[in-house]
């Protein structure tokens, strides 16, 4: 077995295609033994590509927007998608079958304080026709701190990726009222990135064979079976909550079969960052993205 190092920028069930390529045994079928890690808070997984400690990382197209704006040479390529939609949920303290986004105006919402989760959320508010500045944002830190804050009584709503909202429901702490992805539509949310040199290797080709099989697995396999295989990666999450989360993402359509980052999804992401005033210029697809290894 040849060891392949994989690093996540954030770790949640939203990134299940990259988790399931390991938990489903697809890498081992190709002779690859995976070792995985999560980048340290405040540090990008892209750094692990640069120092050689990772072969493949979970990233986002927006990472490259900043790198190009700083004049950096792009020796990193975003070569495949993980998610083609935003995967965040809004959870309220009480069930609200009549929820509308307008209810967020004037409400206290535990939100990410920056980065892509916030920019996507602001764009969702724009699409919903509400004023983001009327939301009383509560910023407490990263995902774990946000979950803790909501559980301890802060905020009327909280913004989270699955499976944490599903666990809140299981624990009778909150009720999911909205999916941000439905408000935004298809876009290049999260991606797989690697060095251009590595993408020419036999290991990259083997990884891609495994990953293509995983994309089909994510669409053809019952959520309960995927959750059972992934459960060791989520020791603090109830398996039923994890299965519920995966089923919701399957229904949302954030894991289409094709692994390629489409130009339409890429353009949609640039639209979102341009709306937030964060795009210095519109970059051609080929400066950031490449097709997957053959």
C-alpha positions in Angstrom: 0.0 0.0 0.0 1.2 3.5 -0.8 0.4 6.2 1.7 -1.7 9.2 0.5 -2.0 12.2 2.8 -5.3 14.1 2.8 -6.1 17.2 4.7 -9.3 19.0 5.4 -9.7 22.7 6.0 -13.0 22.1 7.8 -14.3 18.7 8.7 -18.0 17.9 8.5 -20.4 15.5 6.8 -20.8 18.1 4.1 -17.5 16.8 2.7 -18.6 13.2 2.7 -17.3 12.5 -0.8 -13.8 13.0 0.5 -14.6 11.1 3.7 -16.3 8.2 1.8 -13.4 7.8 -0.6 -11.7 6.6 2.6 -14.5 5.0 4.6 -16.0 3.2 1.5 -12.7 1.5 0.8 -12.2 3.0 -2.6 -8.7 4.2 -2.0 -7.6 0.8 -0.7 -9.0 -0.8 -3.9 -6.5 1.4 -5.8 -3.6 0.4 -3.5 -3.6 3.6 -1.5 -3.5 3.8 2.3 -5.1 7.1 3.5 -3.9 9.2 6.4 -6.0 12.3 7.1 -5.8 15.4 9.2 -7.5 18.8 9.7 -5.6 22.0 9.3 -4.9 24.0 12.4 -7.3 26.9 13.1 -6.5 29.9 11.1 -4.3 27.9 8.7 -5.2 26.9 5.2 -4.8 23.3 4.1 -3.2 24.8 1.0 -0.1 25.2 3.2 0.1 21.5 3.6 0.4 21.1 -0.2 3.1 23.7 -0.3 5.2 22.1 2.4 4.6 18.6 1.0 2.8 17.2 4.0 -0.4 16.5 2.0 -1.1 15.2 -1.5 -4.8 16.3 -1.7 -6.7 18.8 0.3 -10.2 20.0 0.8 -10.3 23.7 -0.2 -12.4 26.2 -2.0 -12.2 28.1 -5.3 -12.2 31.3 -3.3 -8.8 30.4 -1.9 -7.4 31.1 -5.3 -9.1 34.4 -5.7 -7.1 35.8 -2.8 -3.8 34.1 -3.9 -4.1 35.7 -7.4 -5.1 39.1 -6.0 -1.8 38.9 -4.0 0.1 38.2 -7.1 1.1 34.7 -6.1 2.1 32.1 -8.7 -0.6 29.4 -9.0 1.3 26.1 -8.8 -1.8 24.7 -7.1 -4.8 23.6 -9.1 -8.4 23.0 -8.0 -9.1 19.8 -10.0 -12.4 18.4 -8.8 -15.5 19.5 -6.9 -16.6 18.2 -3.5 -19.9 20.2 -3.2 -21.7 22.1 -5.8 -23.9 23.9 -3.3 -23.7 25.7 0.0 -24.2 23.1 2.8 -25.1 25.3 5.7 -28.4 25.1 7.7 -30.2 27.6 9.8 -31.5 26.1 13.1 -34.0 27.9 15.3 -34.8 27.2 19.0 -38.4 26.4 18.2 -40.0 24.5 15.3 -41.3 27.0 12.7 -43.0 25.5 9.6 -43.8 29.0 8.5 -40.2 30.3 8.6 -39.2 33.0 6.1 -35.9 34.7 5.8 -37.6 38.0 6.8 -37.7 36.6 10.3 -33.9 37.0 10.6 -34.1 40.8 10.5 -33.9 41.9 14.1 -33.1 38.4 15.3 -29.9 37.3 17.1 -28.1 34.8 14.8 -24.9 32.9 15.7 -22.9 33.3 12.5 -19.4 32.6 11.2 -17.5 35.9 11.5 -15.8 35.8 8.1 -14.6 33.7 5.2 -16.7 31.9 2.6 -19.5 30.8 5.1 -20.2 34.4 5.8 -20.0 35.6 2.2 -22.3 32.9 1.0 -24.7 33.7 3.8 -24.8 37.4 2.9 -25.5 36.5 -0.7 -28.3 34.2 0.4 -29.8 37.1 2.4 -29.5 39.2 -0.8 -31.3 36.6 -2.8 -34.0 36.3 -0.1 -34.5 40.1 -0.3 -33.6 40.9 3.3 -31.1 43.3 4.8 -28.2 41.5 6.4 -27.3 44.6 8.4 -30.6 44.2 10.3 -29.4 40.8 11.7 -27.9 40.9 15.1 -24.9 38.8 14.4 -23.2 36.9 17.2 -19.6 35.8 16.4 -18.0 33.5 18.9 -15.4 31.7 16.9 -15.3 28.5 14.9 -17.8 25.7 14.4 -17.3 24.1 17.9 -17.6 27.4 19.7 -20.8 28.2 17.7 -22.4 24.9 18.6 -21.5 25.4 22.2 -22.8 29.0 22.3 -26.2 28.0 20.8 -26.5 25.0 23.2 -25.8 27.4 26.1 -28.6 29.8 25.1 -27.0 32.3 22.8 -28.9 33.3 19.6 -32.3 32.7 18.3 -30.8 31.0 15.2 -27.4 29.4 14.4 -25.6 28.8 11.0 -24.0 25.3 10.8 -22.9 22.6 8.4 -24.3 19.1 8.9 -24.3 16.9 10.9 -24.3 19.4 13.7 -27.8 20.8 13.1 -29.2 17.3 12.9 -27.5 16.5 16.3 -29.1 19.6 17.7 -32.5 18.2 16.6 -31.7 14.8 18.1 -30.8 16.4 21.4 -34.0 18.5 21.2 -32.0 21.8 21.3 -33.1 23.2 18.0 -35.1 22.7 14.8 -33.8 23.2 11.3 -35.8 25.8 9.5 -33.8 26.6 6.3 -31.0 25.4 4.0 -28.8 28.2 2.7 -27.9 26.2 -0.5 -31.5 26.3 -1.6 -31.5 30.1 -1.5 -28.2 30.4 -3.4 -28.4 27.6 -6.0 -25.5 25.8 -7.7 -22.0 27.2 -7.2 -18.5 26.0 -6.8 -18.5 25.8 -3.0 -15.7 23.4 -2.0 -13.1 21.7 -4.1 -10.2 19.3 -4.2 -6.8 20.9 -4.7 -3.3 19.6 -5.4 0.0 20.7 -6.8 0.1 20.6 -10.6 3.1 18.4 -10.4 1.3 15.8 -8.3 -1.6 15.8 -10.7 0.6 14.2 -13.3 1.6 11.2 -11.1 0.3 7.7 -11.1 -1.0 8.3 -7.5 -3.1 11.1 -8.7 -4.7 8.9 -11.4 -5.3 6.2 -8.9 -6.9 8.7 -6.5 -9.1 10.0 -9.2 -10.3 6.5 -10.2 -11.3 6.0 -6.5 -13.0 9.4 -6.3 -15.1 8.8 -9.4 -16.4 5.6 -7.9 -17.2 7.5 -4.7 -19.3 10.1 -6.6 -21.5 7.3 -7.8 -21.5 5.7 -4.4 -22.8 9.0 -2.9 -25.8 9.0 -5.2 -26.6 5.2 -5.4 -26.1 4.1 -1.8 -28.7 4.6 1.0 -27.8 7.3 3.4 -27.9 4.9 6.4 -25.2 2.7 4.8 -23.0 5.7 4.1 -23.5 6.9 7.6 -22.6 3.5 9.1 -19.3 3.5 7.2 -18.5 7.1 8.2 -19.5 6.8 11.8 -16.0 6.2 13.1 -15.1 9.7 11.7 -17.9 11.2 13.8 -17.6 9.7 17.3 -19.7 12.4 19.0 -22.6 12.3 16.4 -25.6 10.0 16.7 -25.6 7.6 13.7 -29.2 8.4 12.9 -28.5 12.1 12.9 -25.6 11.5 10.5 -27.8 9.4 8.2 -30.4 12.2 8.3 -27.8 14.7 7.3 -26.4 12.7 4.4 -29.9 12.0 3.1 -30.7 15.7 3.2 -27.5 16.5 1.2 -28.3 13.8 -1.3 -31.7 15.3 -1.8 -30.3 18.8 -2.1 -28.1 17.7 -4.9 -24.8 19.1 -3.7 -22.9 15.9 -4.7 -23.7 15.4 -8.4 -22.0 12.4 -10.1 -19.6 14.5 -12.2 -16.3 15.3 -10.4 -15.4 18.2 -12.7 -15.7 21.8 -11.5 -18.1 23.2 -14.1 -17.5 26.6 -15.6 -21.1 27.6 -14.7 -20.4 26.7 -11.0 -17.1 28.6 -11.1 -18.8 31.7 -12.6 -21.5 31.6 -9.9 -18.9 31.6 -7.2 -17.2 34.6 -8.7 -20.6 36.3 -8.8 -21.0 35.7 -5.1 -17.6 37.1 -4.2 -18.1 40.1 -6.5 -21.4 40.9 -4.7 -19.4 40.9 -1.4 -16.8 43.3 -2.9 -14.1 40.7 -2.6 -13.1 40.0 -6.2 -10.3 42.2 -7.6 -11.0 40.9 -11.1 -12.7 38.0 -12.8 -10.2 35.3 -13.4 -10.4 32.9 -16.4 -11.4 29.3 -15.4 -8.1 27.9 -16.4 -6.0 30.1 -14.1 -7.6 28.3 -11.1 -9.2 25.1 -12.2 -8.0 22.1 -14.1 -9.8 18.9 -15.3 -9.3 15.9 -13.1 -6.4 13.5 -13.8 -7.2 11.0 -16.5 
